[in-house]
Amino acid sequence: MIVYPNCKINLGLHVIEKRADKYHNIETIFYPVPLTDTLEIVENADPENSPKFPLTASGFPIEIDTKNNLCVKAYKLLKKDFPKLPWVRVHIHKGIPVGAGLGGGSSDGAFALKLYNDHFKLGISTDKLKEYALMLGSDCPFFINNKPSHATGKGEILQEIDLDLSAYKIVLVNPGIAINTTEAFGKINPSIPEQSLLEIIKAPIERWKDNLTNDFEMNAFKMYPKIVDVKDCLYVQGAIYASMTGSGSTVYGIFEKNKNPQLDFPDSYFVKTLNG
């Protein structure tokens, strides 16, 4: 059983208010992009003589932590409600940079839920899968439907939107800077935006530069000048629109398909050009 969990970018991100439960209400647009991990799950044929849930990984390094890994958590959620669910072995090949604002871990967890459901014929509805996904993380429900969506609440209230960037190419650049999401939220002064992202996104993409903003950028740019350098470089090379995604540190640029930007980043940076 192999699936390819993809990542997402945020087209705009507003932090609107802090909630009583210490989370924040946000507004963003999630857009799926075809940079993927590889997730393999096979039934554990000998759980009595081996760990009941062996977890291995390759690619970008991650901590092999069977307590906090979302693919493991996804299994344990289902095991409570479906006690006959067989034990499994899991391997994750990380093709998506870790802790980069791309949602790779959240995607792995959501795709694991879907894979367990499909392979073991659990018959779980899409809405119920979203409920399980929300138990894993605020942006996990997005990856159940995995379509461009306007997100509010903690990121779990989703409205699919008609948005197609297939006429463009998307360049992802990650400078290898780890930004703690909790700390990033703590530096934000929440505010209600003057204009909804749903309105901003309706304008031609050429107008996004002036109106489509990510509230996390200001503090990230102050702390890590390399990130703003990446964004500036993408614009110099002809990006129609460029932004940091999530709380960072990945920056993406949207280019015309016939544009071939000459990018000269350090070898330590992760750089990937994808179809929109």
Secondary structure, 3 states (H helix, E strand, C coil): CEECCEEEEEEEEEEEEECCCCCEEEEEEEEEEEEECEEEEEECCCCCCCCCCCEEEEECCCCCCCCCCHHHHHHHHHHHHCCCCCCEEEEEEECCCCCCCCCHHHHHHHHHHHHHHHHCCCCCCHHHHHHHHHHHCCCCCHHHHCCCEEEECCCCEEEECCCCCCCEEEEEEECCCCCCHHHHHHCCCCCCCCCCHHHHCCCCHHHHHHHCCECCHHHHHHHCHHHHHHHHHHHHCCCCEEEECCCCCCEEEEEECCCCCCCCCCCCCEEEEEEC
